[in-house]
Amino acid sequence: MSAAFPEHHVVWVNFAGMQTGGHVLVTTTLRPGAPAPLVRRTPLSLADGKALAQCSDEESEEAPPEALARVQQMIFADLGQPSDHGSKVLVVPDAVTWCMPWNELAPTGVKEISLTVSIAAAMRIPPPSPVEVPRVIGVFDEVDLRGSRKEVQTLQELAASGKIHFTRVYSLIELREALESSPYDVLTVSVHGTTGDGIEYRMLLPDGPSSPAGLLQLQLPPTVVLGCCWSGKSSEQPDTTAAAVSCLVAGASRVVGGLWAIDDELAGDLLACMYVRHFVSGMPLAQALRSAHLALGPEMRPGAAGLIVIGRS
């Protein structure tokens, strides 16, 4: 594992019950170059449990600073000295802790943070190769989503300046044909994500709704950006395959996904800034997203914390 992620602090997070009653938060932290991980078991007090609840799902957008600080200490206490935080953090959450505002919880000095369903899964994913002028393809909902318009505008400006090649499509059929005919480095999907019947998650593409199964049929590029609500976790059924995980199964190396119902304008601002930092400054994607998040005003960051990199950073 150290060979696959030589610069990463890897943090496993598990919420479990105790035989004596109550609950415990178990964090296992493996620092770069360390011979063994550090295991911390924190029996949860009522105040701890309340803080965790406040920092979970969409409710985390209203979490008070003291709750964020308490949960940050419980999860990231073993990262090391502040001087060590300018590094990469790979978090392996369990089902209970998956949906948290990770970019808000990470210590300020952390350079990038990403999630994975397991280390074994992450190790099987090939890291994306750097590309001088990336080829970007996208499908957008500019009618209902102002954030989507912001994304399109930014990508068009980057294309006009020669930083990227940009192709826009308007349907799943066009997207499939384009991906089959030419290689791309980035796919971005900026549409509504919703559950229409309470069972299956769907993305509302311009030509009609599509379930994550539709993504499995595409020849996906290494990087996929899903600026869609709930694309990182099902809103109704916790064990339902999320769209982001579907993309990884279908061959993508990393996915930016939404962990809850994200604000589309904030998402548009965040992703536009991420694109500029990634494509212009040459930052790795996870670092570009983290940097874009920290660049938002303090009042905006909680609402944008639902977007996270999943897979290889």
C-alpha positions as CSV (number, residue, x, y, z in Angstrom):
1,M,0.0,0.0,0.0
2,S,2.8,2.4,0.8
3,A,4.1,2.0,-2.8
4,A,0.7,2.9,-4.2
5,F,0.2,5.9,-1.9
6,P,3.6,7.0,-0.7
7,E,2.6,10.6,0.1
8,H,-0.8,9.9,1.6
9,H,-2.0,9.8,5.2
10,V,-4.6,7.1,5.1
11,V,-7.4,7.4,7.7
12,W,-10.0,4.6,8.2
13,V,-13.1,5.8,10.1
14,N,-15.6,3.4,11.7
15,F,-18.6,4.1,13.9
16,A,-19.5,1.1,16.0
17,G,-21.5,-0.1,19.1
18,M,-19.8,-1.3,22.2
19,Q,-20.7,-4.5,24.1
20,T,-21.1,-2.5,27.2
21,G,-23.6,-0.1,25.5
22,G,-23.0,3.2,23.8
23,H,-20.9,3.8,20.7
24,V,-17.3,4.3,19.8
25,L,-15.5,6.0,16.9
26,V,-12.5,4.0,15.7
27,T,-9.9,5.8,13.6
28,T,-6.9,4.1,12.2
29,T,-4.2,6.4,10.7
30,L,-1.3,5.3,8.6
31,R,1.3,8.0,8.1
32,P,3.6,8.0,5.1
33,G,6.6,5.8,5.7
34,A,5.3,4.6,9.1
35,P,5.7,0.9,9.8
36,A,2.3,0.5,11.5
37,P,-0.9,2.4,11.8
38,L,-2.1,4.3,14.9
39,V,-5.5,3.1,16.2
40,R,-7.6,5.4,18.3
41,R,-10.8,4.3,20.0
42,T,-13.0,7.2,21.2
43,P,-16.0,6.2,23.4
44,L,-18.6,8.7,22.4
45,S,-20.1,11.0,25.0
46,L,-23.5,12.6,24.4
47,A,-21.7,15.8,23.3
48,D,-19.5,13.7,20.9
49,G,-22.6,12.0,19.4
50,K,-24.4,15.3,19.0
51,A,-21.3,16.8,17.2
52,L,-21.2,13.8,14.9
53,A,-24.9,14.2,14.1
54,Q,-24.4,17.9,13.4
55,C,-21.5,17.1,11.0
56,S,-23.4,14.5,9.0
57,D,-25.2,14.8,5.7
58,E,-26.8,18.1,4.7
59,E,-27.3,19.1,8.3
60,S,-23.6,19.8,8.4
61,E,-24.1,23.0,6.5
62,E,-25.5,24.4,9.8
63,A,-22.9,22.8,12.1
64,P,-21.5,25.2,14.7
65,P,-17.7,25.7,14.6
66,E,-17.3,23.9,18.0
67,A,-18.9,20.7,16.5
68,L,-16.6,20.8,13.5
69,A,-13.6,21.3,15.8
70,R,-14.7,18.4,18.0
71,V,-15.2,16.0,15.1
72,Q,-12.0,17.1,13.4
73,Q,-10.0,16.2,16.6
74,M,-11.7,12.8,16.9
75,I,-10.9,11.9,13.3
76,F,-7.6,13.6,12.4
77,A,-5.9,13.7,15.8
78,D,-3.1,11.3,14.6
79,L,-2.1,13.1,11.3
80,G,1.0,14.4,13.0
81,Q,2.3,17.9,13.6
82,P,0.8,20.9,11.8
83,S,4.0,20.9,9.6
84,D,3.0,17.4,8.3
85,H,-0.5,18.5,7.3
86,G,0.6,20.0,3.9
87,S,0.1,16.5,2.4
88,K,-2.5,14.3,0.9
89,V,-5.2,12.6,3.0
90,L,-7.1,9.5,1.8
91,V,-10.1,8.8,4.0
92,V,-11.8,5.3,4.1
93,P,-15.1,6.0,5.8
94,D,-17.7,3.4,6.8
95,A,-21.4,3.7,5.7
96,V,-22.2,5.9,8.7
97,T,-19.4,8.4,8.3
98,W,-19.2,8.5,4.5
99,C,-21.5,11.5,4.1
100,M,-19.6,14.2,6.0
101,P,-18.2,17.6,5.1
102,W,-14.7,16.4,4.6
103,N,-13.3,19.6,3.2
104,E,-14.6,21.4,6.2
105,L,-13.4,18.8,8.7
106,A,-9.8,18.4,7.4
107,P,-7.2,20.6,9.2
108,T,-6.6,23.8,7.3
109,G,-3.0,22.7,6.4
110,V,-4.2,19.6,4.5
111,K,-3.3,20.1,0.9
112,E,-5.9,17.6,-0.5
113,I,-8.4,15.1,0.7
114,S,-10.3,12.3,-1.1
115,L,-12.5,9.4,-0.3
116,T,-12.4,5.7,-1.2
117,V,-14.7,2.8,-0.5
118,S,-11.6,0.7,0.4
119,I,-7.9,0.7,0.0
120,A,-8.1,-2.4,-2.1
121,A,-10.4,-0.7,-4.5
122,A,-8.2,2.4,-4.6
123,M,-5.1,0.3,-5.4
124,R,-6.9,-1.3,-8.3
125,I,-7.5,2.1,-9.9
126,P,-4.8,3.3,-12.2
127,P,-3.7,6.9,-11.5
128,P,-4.6,9.3,-14.3
129,S,-1.7,10.4,-16.6
130,P,-0.9,14.1,-16.9
131,V,-2.1,15.7,-20.2
132,E,-0.7,18.9,-21.6
133,V,-4.0,20.1,-23.2
134,P,-6.9,18.0,-21.7
135,R,-9.9,17.1,-23.8
136,V,-13.1,17.9,-21.8
137,I,-16.6,16.8,-22.7
138,G,-19.7,17.9,-20.8
139,V,-23.5,17.9,-20.6
140,F,-25.2,20.7,-18.8
141,D,-28.6,22.0,-17.6
142,E,-28.3,25.8,-18.2
143,V,-32.0,26.3,-18.1
144,D,-32.6,25.4,-14.4
145,L,-29.1,25.6,-13.0
146,R,-27.2,28.9,-12.8
147,G,-24.2,27.1,-11.5
148,S,-24.2,25.0,-14.6
149,R,-24.0,28.2,-16.7
150,K,-21.0,29.3,-14.7
151,E,-19.3,25.9,-15.4
152,V,-20.0,26.2,-19.2
153,Q,-18.7,29.8,-19.3
154,T,-15.5,28.9,-17.5
155,L,-14.8,25.9,-19.7
156,Q,-15.5,27.9,-22.8
157,E,-13.0,30.6,-21.6
158,L,-10.4,27.9,-20.9
159,A,-10.9,26.5,-24.4
160,A,-10.7,30.0,-26.0
161,S,-7.3,30.5,-24.2
162,G,-6.0,27.1,-25.5
163,K,-5.8,25.5,-22.0
164,I,-8.3,22.7,-22.9
165,H,-10.3,21.3,-25.8
166,F,-14.0,21.5,-25.0
167,T,-16.9,19.6,-26.5
168,R,-20.5,20.1,-25.4
169,V,-23.2,17.5,-25.9
170,Y,-27.0,17.6,-25.2
171,S,-28.1,14.0,-24.7
172,L,-26.9,10.6,-23.4
173,I,-26.8,9.3,-27.0
174,E,-24.6,12.2,-28.2
175,L,-22.4,11.6,-25.1
176,R,-22.0,7.9,-25.8
177,E,-21.2,8.5,-29.5
178,A,-18.6,11.2,-28.7
179,L,-16.9,9.0,-26.1
180,E,-16.8,6.1,-28.5
181,S,-15.4,8.2,-31.4
182,S,-12.7,10.2,-29.6
183,P,-10.6,9.9,-26.4
184,Y,-11.4,12.4,-23.6
185,D,-9.6,13.1,-20.4
186,V,-12.5,14.7,-18.4
187,L,-16.3,14.2,-18.5
188,T,-18.4,16.8,-16.6
189,V,-22.1,16.3,-15.9
190,S,-23.9,19.3,-14.4
191,V,-27.6,18.5,-14.1
192,H,-30.2,17.8,-11.4
193,G,-29.8,14.6,-9.4
194,T,-33.0,13.2,-7.9
195,T,-35.1,10.3,-7.0
196,G,-38.4,10.3,-8.8
197,D,-40.0,7.2,-7.3
198,G,-38.1,6.8,-4.0
199,I,-36.2,3.8,-5.3
200,E,-33.6,4.7,-7.9
201,Y,-31.3,7.7,-8.2
202,R,-31.4,9.4,-11.5
203,M,-29.7,12.3,-13.3
204,L,-32.0,14.5,-15.2
205,L,-30.1,14.9,-18.5
206,P,-31.5,17.3,-21.1
207,D,-33.0,14.4,-23.1
208,G,-34.5,12.6,-20.1
209,P,-33.6,10.9,-16.8
210,S,-30.8,8.4,-16.6
211,S,-29.9,6.0,-13.7
212,P,-26.3,5.2,-12.8
213,A,-26.6,2.1,-14.9
214,G,-26.4,4.4,-17.9
215,L,-22.9,5.4,-16.9
216,L,-21.8,1.8,-16.9
217,Q,-22.4,1.6,-20.6
218,L,-20.1,4.5,-21.5
219,Q,-16.4,4.5,-22.3
220,L,-15.6,6.9,-19.5
221,P,-12.4,9.1,-19.3
222,P,-10.1,9.0,-16.3
223,T,-11.8,12.0,-14.6
224,V,-15.5,12.4,-14.1
225,V,-17.1,15.5,-12.5
226,L,-20.7,15.0,-11.3
227,G,-22.0,18.4,-10.3
228,C,-25.3,16.6,-9.3
229,C,-27.1,16.3,-6.0
230,W,-26.6,12.9,-4.4
231,S,-24.2,11.6,-7.0
232,G,-21.8,10.5,-4.2
233,K,-24.5,8.7,-2.2
234,S,-28.1,7.6,-2.6
235,S,-30.6,9.9,-1.0
236,E,-33.1,7.1,-0.2
237,Q,-31.2,3.8,0.1
238,P,-27.7,3.8,1.7
239,D,-26.8,0.6,0.0
240,T,-27.9,1.7,-3.5
241,T,-25.0,2.1,-5.9
242,A,-24.1,5.8,-6.1
243,A,-23.5,7.4,-9.5
244,A,-19.9,8.2,-8.5
245,V,-19.1,4.6,-7.7
246,S,-20.7,3.5,-10.9
247,C,-18.3,5.7,-12.8
248,L,-15.3,4.1,-11.0
249,V,-16.7,0.6,-11.8
250,A,-17.0,1.7,-15.4
251,G,-13.4,2.6,-15.7
252,A,-12.9,6.2,-14.3
253,S,-10.0,6.8,-12.0
254,R,-11.5,9.6,-9.9
255,V,-14.9,11.2,-9.6
256,V,-16.0,14.5,-8.1
257,G,-19.4,13.7,-6.6
258,G,-22.1,15.3,-4.5
259,L,-22.8,13.8,-1.0
260,W,-26.1,15.5,-0.5
261,A,-28.4,18.1,-2.1
262,I,-25.8,20.7,-3.0
263,D,-26.5,24.4,-3.8
264,D,-26.1,24.6,-7.6
265,E,-24.7,28.2,-7.6
266,L,-22.1,27.3,-4.9
267,A,-21.3,24.1,-6.8
268,G,-20.8,26.1,-10.0
269,D,-18.5,28.6,-8.3
270,L,-16.5,25.8,-6.6
271,L,-16.1,23.7,-9.8
272,A,-15.3,26.7,-12.0
273,C,-12.5,27.6,-9.6
274,M,-11.4,24.0,-9.5
275,Y,-11.1,23.9,-13.3
276,V,-9.0,27.1,-13.4
277,R,-6.6,25.8,-10.7
278,H,-6.4,22.3,-12.2
279,F,-6.1,23.2,-15.9
280,V,-4.2,26.5,-15.7
281,S,-2.1,26.1,-12.6
282,G,-1.5,22.4,-13.1
283,M,-2.7,21.4,-9.6
284,P,-3.7,17.7,-9.1
285,L,-7.5,17.5,-9.2
286,A,-8.1,16.8,-5.5
287,Q,-5.7,19.6,-4.5
288,A,-7.5,22.0,-6.9
289,L,-10.9,21.2,-5.4
290,R,-9.5,21.6,-1.9
291,S,-7.8,24.9,-2.8
292,A,-11.0,26.1,-4.5
293,H,-13.0,25.2,-1.3
294,L,-10.6,27.1,1.0
295,A,-10.7,30.1,-1.4
296,L,-14.5,30.5,-0.8
297,G,-15.6,32.8,1.9
298,P,-16.2,31.3,5.4
299,E,-20.0,31.7,5.0
300,M,-20.0,29.8,1.7
301,R,-17.7,26.9,2.5
302,P,-20.2,24.8,4.5
303,G,-22.7,24.8,1.6
304,A,-20.0,23.7,-0.8
305,A,-18.6,20.9,1.4
306,G,-20.9,18.4,-0.2
307,L,-18.6,18.0,-3.2
308,I,-15.6,15.6,-2.7
309,V,-13.1,13.6,-4.8
310,I,-13.8,9.9,-4.7
311,G,-11.2,7.3,-6.0
312,R,-7.6,8.2,-6.9
313,S,-6.6,11.7,-6.0
